[in-house]
Amino acid sequence: MPAGAIVLKVGQNLQSIVNSKAAGAVFLVKAGVHNRQSIVPKNGMTFIGEPGAVLDGGGATQFAFSGSADNVTISNLEIRNYKPGNQTGAVRGGTSQYLTSGWIVEDSEVHHNSTGGIRTGHRMVIRRNYIHHNGQNGISGKGDDILVANNEVAFNGSTQYAAQSTGGSKFVKTHDLVVRNNDYHDNTENGIWMDIDCINSLIEGNQVIDNTGQGIMMEISYKAVIRNNYVEGNGFGRGRWLYGAGIMISSSPDAEVYGNTVKNNYNGITAVVQDRGSGTLGLHHVKNLYVHNNTITMKVAYTGLGIGGPISSVYYTPQMNNRFRNNTYNLLLGSGTNYFVWDGKKTLAEWKTSGQS
């Protein structure tokens, strides 16, 4: 038991006890099932669960943790059966109106909540958790300097929600997001998704397997490094054109993709240019794309760059600085198959003739 910790027992009104304590208090949540409890902490509070400590929303309570306090730590708890509502989480570190700062969610199991598991805030750290079977997504939200590390994020999402709102993790309008050394698997729709004005993201060292959408997707965002990930078996619920990729860059400039093993996804590594308007840092398009030193195994569809709609073919020219270099390809149907897209479908030889490799 942490020195000075305040004990929270099964059957007590946890919020009333929290209300009676000063900011910075440390709580020990006792083993057992704490039914339909919802905690709004004060600044700097810490909640540590004993082994077997469960917060259960009973399918009706909205949040396990919420509010606007900063520097809250949640550790070693099982959080289940909450009903957060659309595009939020049982652990709510922020909303569209405000974001907390400095929350840590660690060593916990967050599962079977009706929509989302965890909603992010600024400088949130999400580490060593098992986040699974949440109805909409495992992790979602926005904020600056978010770290998601060493989690298992699995079996989240369902077809009852629109494709644009479900998956393993969906991040929006983040700055300096880091997603590192996680295991994302068996989620409905995308595994790791940066959507709408995410700036300067680093996605590295993750295992991303058997998600029905893209394994890793950067969409209408700016500047990302996607490196040293193992990406396999994704995209078979999204298999059309260049969608359903292991790694996909969608109308997003300044992406570098390297050192990844991309194996037997519906598509390999793809980029698409469509008319998606502009955002925080200007036009949503594909420029300065650098895909290099990846190992790509393909059986079904394509790797490459495609343009959707009446958009100039300038994106294939040196002016836009989009290039694939020094990748290793394992082509299961042979090098004579049109496995590549670059101003039309191409064989491996034609791909190389176009200046790609």
C-alpha distance (Angstrom), angle and dihedral (degrees) to the residues before:
residue distance angle dihedral
M1 . . .
P2 3.81 . .
A3 3.79 112.4 .
G4 3.77 110.7 -93.8
A5 3.79 94.2 7.7
I6 3.79 118.5 156.9
V7 3.80 112.6 -130.9
L8 3.80 119.9 -127.5
K9 3.80 111.0 -161.9
V10 3.77 132.2 -163.2
G11 3.79 110.4 -90.3
Q12 3.78 96.3 26.4
N13 3.79 122.9 115.8
L14 3.78 97.3 -109.6
Q15 3.80 95.8 -167.2
S16 3.79 93.4 55.3
I17 3.80 90.4 53.6
V18 3.81 91.6 47.3
N19 3.81 89.5 49.9
S20 3.79 90.7 55.0
K21 3.81 94.8 54.9
A22 3.77 131.5 77.2
A23 3.77 126.8 -108.6
G24 3.79 111.8 -81.2
A25 3.81 95.4 35.3
V26 3.81 119.6 150.1
F27 3.81 119.4 -137.7
L28 3.78 131.0 -164.3
V29 3.80 110.8 -150.9
K30 3.79 107.1 -149.5
A31 3.79 123.3 -131.3
G32 3.78 116.8 -88.2
V33 3.78 137.5 63.5
H34 3.80 115.1 -54.5
N35 3.79 101.9 -161.5
R36 3.81 123.5 -145.5
Q37 3.79 95.8 -15.7
S38 3.80 119.3 156.2
I39 3.80 119.7 -170.7
V40 3.81 127.4 -158.1
P41 3.81 102.9 -172.9
K42 3.79 131.7 -158.0
N43 3.78 124.6 -123.2
G44 3.78 115.2 -62.3
M45 3.79 97.6 6.6
T46 3.81 120.7 151.1
F47 3.81 126.7 -153.4
I48 3.81 116.9 -166.0
G49 3.78 121.3 -178.7
E50 3.76 125.4 -144.1
P51 3.81 112.7 -130.0
G52 3.81 104.3 -74.3
A53 3.81 96.4 24.5
V54 3.81 108.9 145.8
L55 3.80 132.3 -175.9
D56 3.81 106.5 -159.9
G57 3.79 120.2 -172.9
G58 3.78 93.4 -162.8
G59 3.80 91.0 -134.0
A60 3.80 90.3 -73.1
T61 3.81 112.8 62.8
Q62 3.79 111.5 91.1
F63 3.81 106.1 -145.1
A64 3.78 138.7 15.5
F65 3.83 90.5 -161.2
S66 3.80 128.2 8.9
G67 3.79 142.6 137.9
S68 3.79 136.8 92.0
A69 3.81 102.2 -76.6
D70 3.79 118.8 127.0
N71 3.82 132.6 -135.8
V72 3.80 96.8 24.9
T73 3.82 119.3 162.6
I74 3.82 123.3 -154.4
S75 3.79 114.6 -174.2
N76 3.80 139.3 172.2
L77 3.80 97.8 -2.5
E78 3.78 133.2 134.3
I79 3.80 109.1 -136.9
R80 3.79 116.4 -171.6
N81 3.79 147.7 151.9
Y82 3.81 98.7 24.6
K83 3.80 122.7 147.5
P84 3.81 104.6 -141.9
G85 3.80 101.5 164.8
N86 3.78 131.6 -124.8
Q87 3.82 118.6 -22.9
T88 3.78 97.5 -4.3
G89 3.79 136.7 89.3
A90 3.78 144.7 -120.7
V91 3.80 84.4 -113.9
R92 3.81 101.5 48.5
G93 3.77 113.6 -166.2
G94 3.76 93.5 165.1
T95 3.78 149.2 -5.5
S96 3.79 135.4 -149.7
Q97 3.84 87.3 -87.5
Y98 3.83 101.9 46.4
L99 3.79 141.5 8.5
T100 3.76 128.3 -150.4
S101 3.80 120.4 -139.2
G102 3.77 132.9 -134.2
W103 3.79 102.8 10.3
I104 3.80 117.6 159.2
V105 3.80 121.6 -158.0
E106 3.78 110.3 -176.4
D107 3.80 144.4 160.3
S108 3.79 91.9 4.2
E109 3.79 138.4 125.7
V110 3.81 114.8 -129.7
H111 3.77 112.4 -177.0
H112 3.79 151.2 142.4
N113 3.78 94.3 22.9
S114 3.79 112.0 152.0
T115 3.80 96.5 -117.1
G116 3.81 122.8 -4.9
G117 3.75 133.7 8.6
I118 3.82 104.4 -155.3
R119 3.82 129.8 7.9
T120 3.79 114.1 -159.0
G121 3.78 135.6 -130.6
H122 3.79 134.4 -177.1
R123 3.81 116.6 -52.1
M124 3.79 91.8 0.3
V125 3.80 117.1 165.2
I126 3.81 116.5 -152.9
R127 3.80 109.8 -178.0
R128 3.79 142.2 159.8
N129 3.80 95.1 -0.5
Y130 3.79 131.9 137.8
I131 3.80 105.2 -134.6
H132 3.78 111.6 -178.4
H133 3.80 149.1 147.1
N134 3.78 95.0 16.2
G135 3.79 110.1 154.9
Q136 3.80 100.2 -125.7
N137 3.80 110.6 14.4
G138 3.76 141.4 -24.8
I139 3.81 98.4 -131.0
S140 3.80 128.8 6.9
G141 3.76 141.3 158.8
K142 3.76 145.0 72.0
G143 3.78 139.5 -87.1
D144 3.78 144.8 114.8
D145 3.81 127.2 -75.7
I146 3.81 97.3 6.1
L147 3.81 117.4 172.1
V148 3.81 120.8 -159.5
A149 3.81 108.8 -179.4
N150 3.79 140.6 163.4
N151 3.80 96.4 -5.1
E152 3.78 130.5 138.2
V153 3.81 108.1 -133.4
A154 3.79 110.4 -175.9
F155 3.81 146.5 151.7
N156 3.80 93.8 10.4
G157 3.79 123.6 147.8
S158 3.76 133.3 34.2
T159 3.77 137.9 -148.2
Q160 3.82 91.5 -106.6
Y161 3.83 88.1 79.7
A162 3.79 126.2 64.3
A163 3.78 114.9 -92.9
Q164 3.80 91.3 -118.3
S165 3.80 92.2 62.6
T166 3.77 105.8 41.7
G167 3.80 139.3 73.3
G168 3.77 143.7 79.1
S169 3.81 98.2 -52.9
K170 3.80 130.6 -9.8
F171 3.79 119.1 -170.6
V172 3.82 124.6 -171.2
K173 3.82 129.4 -172.2
T174 3.78 95.3 -7.1
H175 3.80 126.5 158.2
D176 3.81 120.6 -151.1
L177 3.79 95.7 -3.6
V178 3.83 115.3 179.3
V179 3.82 121.1 -162.8
R180 3.80 107.6 179.8
N181 3.81 138.9 169.9
N182 3.80 97.3 -11.0
D183 3.80 130.3 144.2
Y184 3.82 110.5 -130.7
H185 3.78 114.1 -179.4
D186 3.79 143.9 151.7
N187 3.79 96.5 7.8
T188 3.81 121.5 150.5
E189 3.82 107.3 -112.0
N190 3.82 120.9 -9.3
G191 3.76 125.0 7.4
I192 3.83 101.0 -152.7
W193 3.80 114.6 9.8
M194 3.80 130.1 -178.1
D195 3.80 105.2 -171.8
I196 3.81 129.7 175.3
D197 3.80 120.2 7.5
C198 3.78 99.6 -17.4
I199 3.82 104.8 162.5
N200 3.80 128.7 -157.1
S201 3.80 100.9 -4.0
L202 3.81 125.6 177.7
I203 3.80 117.3 -156.6
E204 3.79 110.2 179.2
G205 3.77 143.8 154.4
N206 3.79 96.3 6.5
Q207 3.79 128.8 142.6
V208 3.81 108.7 -138.0
I209 3.80 114.5 -177.7
D210 3.81 138.8 164.5
N211 3.79 100.5 -7.3
T212 3.81 111.7 153.6
G213 3.82 94.4 -131.1
Q214 3.78 129.9 38.3
G215 3.76 114.7 -33.7
I216 3.80 92.6 -138.8
M217 3.80 121.0 5.9
M218 3.79 131.7 -175.2
E219 3.80 108.7 -169.5
I220 3.83 129.0 -178.7
S221 3.79 89.8 -23.5
Y222 3.80 136.9 118.8
K223 3.79 135.6 -115.4
A224 3.78 119.0 -7.8
V225 3.78 139.6 164.6
I226 3.81 114.7 -147.1
R227 3.79 108.7 -176.3
N228 3.78 145.4 156.8
N229 3.80 96.7 5.3
Y230 3.81 126.4 144.2
V231 3.81 107.7 -135.3
E232 3.82 121.0 -179.6
G233 3.79 140.5 159.6
N234 3.79 98.7 3.3
G235 3.78 131.9 140.1
F236 3.77 104.7 36.3
G237 3.80 91.5 125.6
R238 3.82 90.0 51.6
G239 3.79 100.6 40.5
R240 3.80 107.1 148.5
W241 3.80 133.1 110.8
L242 3.85 105.4 -31.1
Y243 3.79 95.2 -25.8
G244 3.77 121.0 104.2
A245 3.80 91.1 55.6
G246 3.74 129.0 158.1
I247 3.80 86.2 -130.5
M248 3.81 121.9 10.2
I249 3.80 131.3 -175.2
S250 3.81 109.6 -162.7
S251 3.82 117.9 -168.9
S252 3.80 91.9 -37.8
P253 3.82 125.8 130.6
D254 3.80 130.4 -144.0
A255 3.80 100.9 27.9
E256 3.80 121.5 155.5
V257 3.80 116.2 -165.0
Y258 3.79 117.1 -175.8
G259 3.78 146.5 143.7
N260 3.80 93.2 24.5
T261 3.80 127.3 139.4
V262 3.81 105.6 -141.0
K263 3.78 111.5 -176.7
N264 3.80 135.2 177.7
N265 3.78 98.1 -23.7
Y266 3.80 118.0 147.9
N267 3.82 88.3 -102.6
G268 3.78 125.5 11.9
I269 3.82 118.2 -138.9
T270 3.79 111.7 -24.1
A271 3.78 140.6 173.2
V272 3.79 126.5 -163.5
V273 3.79 131.8 -166.0
Q274 3.80 116.4 -154.6
D275 3.78 134.7 155.3
R276 3.81 99.0 -86.5
G277 3.80 99.2 148.3
S278 3.80 123.5 -132.7
G279 3.78 137.3 -55.8
T280 3.78 143.2 179.7
L281 3.81 96.1 -40.3
G282 3.78 100.2 29.9
L283 3.78 136.6 -93.5
H284 3.80 119.7 20.6
H285 3.80 101.3 -132.2
V286 3.82 140.5 110.8
K287 3.79 115.6 -84.8
N288 3.82 132.1 145.7
L289 3.80 91.4 15.4
Y290 3.81 109.3 169.1
V291 3.81 116.4 -174.0
H292 3.79 110.0 175.0
N293 3.78 145.7 152.0
N294 3.79 95.6 12.0
T295 3.81 126.2 139.1
I296 3.80 108.5 -131.6
T297 3.81 123.6 -173.5
M298 3.80 114.7 -170.6
K299 3.77 135.5 -178.0
V300 3.79 107.0 153.1
A301 3.79 117.6 33.3
Y302 3.81 143.4 -17.9
T303 3.77 153.4 -34.2
G304 3.80 119.0 -161.6
L305 3.79 147.4 59.9
G306 3.79 125.5 -51.4
I307 3.78 136.2 -178.8
G308 3.79 122.0 -141.2
G309 3.79 119.6 -157.7
P310 3.80 132.5 -3.1
I311 3.81 96.3 -31.6
S312 3.80 126.8 139.2
S313 3.80 119.0 -95.2
V314 3.81 87.9 -131.1
Y315 3.81 86.6 109.2
Y316 3.81 88.9 76.7
T317 3.81 93.0 54.5
P318 3.83 129.8 89.7
Q319 3.80 88.2 -110.0
M320 3.82 90.0 76.7
N321 3.82 94.2 42.8
N322 3.80 95.2 -138.8
R323 3.79 112.0 154.2
F324 3.79 146.8 157.6
R325 3.83 113.2 -149.4
N326 3.80 138.3 178.3
N327 3.79 97.0 -9.2
T328 3.80 121.4 154.6
Y329 3.81 114.7 -131.0
N330 3.78 128.1 -160.1
L331 3.81 105.5 -168.6
L332 3.77 109.8 -168.5
L333 3.82 95.5 -165.3
G334 3.79 93.9 44.3
S335 3.78 137.2 -93.9
G336 3.81 92.2 -80.0
T337 3.80 92.1 68.7
N338 3.81 119.5 97.6
Y339 3.79 96.3 -110.0
F340 3.80 95.8 148.0
V341 3.80 138.5 68.2
W342 3.80 122.7 -157.1
D343 3.79 113.4 138.7
G344 3.80 87.5 -25.8
K345 3.78 135.5 -9.6
K346 3.77 116.5 -52.0
T347 3.78 144.3 -174.6
L348 3.78 119.3 -127.9
A349 3.80 91.3 -94.9
E350 3.81 91.7 49.9
W351 3.80 90.4 46.5
K352 3.79 89.8 56.0
T353 3.80 91.9 45.1
S354 3.80 88.1 56.3
G355 3.80 87.8 59.4
Q356 3.81 99.1 -100.4
S357 3.76 128.0 119.8
